Amino acid sequence: MTFSTRLKEEITEYNSSPLEKRAELAAMLRYDAKIEKDKITITSENAKIARRIYTYLKEIFGINIKIIVRNQKRFRIKQIYILEIKEKVHYILESLYIMEQGKKIKANADYFEAFEEKVAYLKGTFLTTGSINDPSTSGYHLEFVFLTKTDADFIKMMLKSIKMDSKVLKRGNRYMTYIKSAETISDIIKLFQAVHSLFYFEDIRIYRDHKNMVNRLNNCEIANQEKTTQTGWKQKESIEFLKKHDLFDLLDEHTKIVLEYRFKYPESSYQELAQIISLETDYKIGKSGINHHFIKMKRLINQYEKNNHL
């Protein structure tokens, strides 16, 4: 079972209030139902979602619903659940703000003003059109897929109304409202009250964040080591330049000591070089002192090159 399926099934275990049920049902019928003149048909591959729709319709509208179970044989045998509604069709669609005077109308945020209604509407939308990547196998990604850009834009607006940012993208002949922010996806799962899925998602998120942090630290350490090595070998070349042009003896004794040790240890950092010199000679020096002597070396070389037009 995929993480997306587990999340949806956990959502169906939550007992909603009458207000939430109506909002959730409105989304499920709008985005997943086939609406004909005197019939509504809802098809689902998930038994728990089909049962949830069936239960809500019975509780809210007190109607008889025909249930058809079919076996689909595509790649593997799986059951398809079909709900057929032939009672109070127009009343149901008008009560759920899907149709008005026999014509389908656009979704309107004014119909779902309360925060819990908005969350319930998004929950119903996710159950019928949504999916989420398993964070342990791929990147963070939650999406809702629609036939029209109008529907995709509406869900984007609904998400924004509860402080959730999303984007809309056309994919083939469909439109997708999607979220890639791990924090936002976590907040949505929390709003859907799917506690087990939330813990799983957060555990993976913490592990991946820690792993990324370790990788970044390792990369920084490698980059710093490479920089130290490059600097050391360039300074060794500068020391060779000083000796070749009889400039080395112009430096004071302490600077000579530092340069001689740099020549011996070109891959050492300033801190390591300072420790070696302090241990092996009577000259106690720190990291800043090492840097000071290399500045003196650089000034001498620059002055020589200026005087000789090099």
MOZI-V260769 format. One record per backbone hydrogen bond with DSSP energy under -0.5 kcal/mol. NH is the residue of the N-H (numbers start at 1). CO is the residue of the C=O. If there is no record, write none. Layout:
BEGIN
nh=NH co=CO
nh=NH co=CO
END
This chain:
BEGIN
nh=6 co=2
nh=7 co=3
nh=8 co=4
nh=9 co=5
nh=10 co=6
nh=11 co=7
nh=12 co=8
nh=13 co=10
nh=14 co=11
nh=16 co=14
nh=21 co=17
nh=22 co=18
nh=23 co=19
nh=24 co=20
nh=25 co=21
nh=26 co=22
nh=27 co=23
nh=28 co=24
nh=29 co=25
nh=30 co=26
nh=31 co=27
nh=32 co=28
nh=33 co=29
nh=34 co=41
nh=35 co=33
nh=36 co=34
nh=36 co=39
nh=40 co=85
nh=41 co=34
nh=42 co=83
nh=43 co=32
nh=44 co=81
nh=47 co=45
nh=50 co=46
nh=51 co=47
nh=52 co=48
nh=53 co=49
nh=54 co=50
nh=55 co=51
nh=56 co=52
nh=57 co=53
nh=58 co=54
nh=59 co=55
nh=60 co=56
nh=61 co=57
nh=62 co=57
nh=62 co=58
nh=63 co=57
nh=66 co=84
nh=68 co=82
nh=70 co=68
nh=70 co=80
nh=72 co=70
nh=72 co=78
nh=73 co=71
nh=74 co=72
nh=74 co=76
nh=78 co=72
nh=80 co=70
nh=81 co=44
nh=82 co=68
nh=82 co=80
nh=83 co=42
nh=84 co=66
nh=84 co=82
nh=85 co=40
nh=86 co=64
nh=86 co=84
nh=92 co=88
nh=93 co=89
nh=94 co=90
nh=95 co=91
nh=96 co=92
nh=97 co=94
nh=98 co=93
nh=99 co=93
nh=100 co=103
nh=103 co=100
nh=105 co=98
nh=111 co=108
nh=112 co=109
nh=118 co=114
nh=119 co=115
nh=120 co=116
nh=121 co=117
nh=122 co=118
nh=123 co=119
nh=124 co=120
nh=125 co=121
nh=126 co=122
nh=127 co=123
nh=128 co=124
nh=129 co=125
nh=130 co=125
nh=130 co=126
nh=131 co=143
nh=133 co=141
nh=135 co=133
nh=137 co=134
nh=138 co=134
nh=142 co=179
nh=143 co=131
nh=144 co=177
nh=145 co=129
nh=146 co=175
nh=152 co=148
nh=153 co=149
nh=154 co=150
nh=155 co=151
nh=156 co=152
nh=157 co=153
nh=158 co=154
nh=159 co=155
nh=160 co=156
nh=161 co=157
nh=162 co=158
nh=162 co=159
nh=163 co=160
nh=164 co=159
nh=167 co=178
nh=169 co=176
nh=171 co=174
nh=174 co=171
nh=175 co=146
nh=176 co=169
nh=177 co=144
nh=178 co=167
nh=178 co=176
nh=179 co=142
nh=182 co=180
nh=185 co=181
nh=186 co=182
nh=187 co=183
nh=188 co=184
nh=189 co=185
nh=190 co=186
nh=191 co=187
nh=192 co=188
nh=193 co=190
nh=194 co=189
nh=195 co=193
nh=198 co=194
nh=199 co=195
nh=200 co=196
nh=201 co=197
nh=202 co=198
nh=203 co=199
nh=204 co=200
nh=205 co=201
nh=206 co=202
nh=207 co=203
nh=208 co=204
nh=209 co=205
nh=210 co=206
nh=211 co=207
nh=212 co=208
nh=213 co=209
nh=214 co=210
nh=215 co=211
nh=216 co=212
nh=217 co=213
nh=218 co=214
nh=219 co=215
nh=220 co=216
nh=221 co=217
nh=222 co=218
nh=223 co=219
nh=224 co=220
nh=225 co=221
nh=226 co=222
nh=227 co=223
nh=228 co=224
nh=229 co=225
nh=230 co=226
nh=231 co=227
nh=232 co=228
nh=233 co=229
nh=234 co=230
nh=235 co=231
nh=236 co=232
nh=237 co=233
nh=238 co=234
nh=239 co=235
nh=240 co=236
nh=241 co=237
nh=242 co=238
nh=243 co=239
nh=244 co=240
nh=245 co=241
nh=246 co=243
nh=247 co=242
nh=248 co=242
nh=250 co=247
nh=251 co=248
nh=256 co=252
nh=257 co=253
nh=258 co=254
nh=259 co=255
nh=260 co=256
nh=261 co=257
nh=262 co=258
nh=263 co=259
nh=264 co=260
nh=265 co=261
nh=268 co=265
nh=273 co=269
nh=274 co=270
nh=275 co=271
nh=276 co=272
nh=277 co=273
nh=278 co=274
nh=279 co=275
nh=280 co=276
nh=281 co=277
nh=284 co=282
nh=285 co=283
nh=290 co=286
nh=291 co=287
nh=292 co=288
nh=293 co=289
nh=294 co=290
nh=295 co=291
nh=296 co=292
nh=297 co=293
nh=298 co=294
nh=299 co=295
nh=300 co=296
nh=301 co=297
nh=302 co=298
nh=303 co=299
nh=304 co=300
nh=305 co=301
nh=306 co=302
nh=307 co=303
nh=308 co=304
nh=309 co=306
nh=310 co=305
END
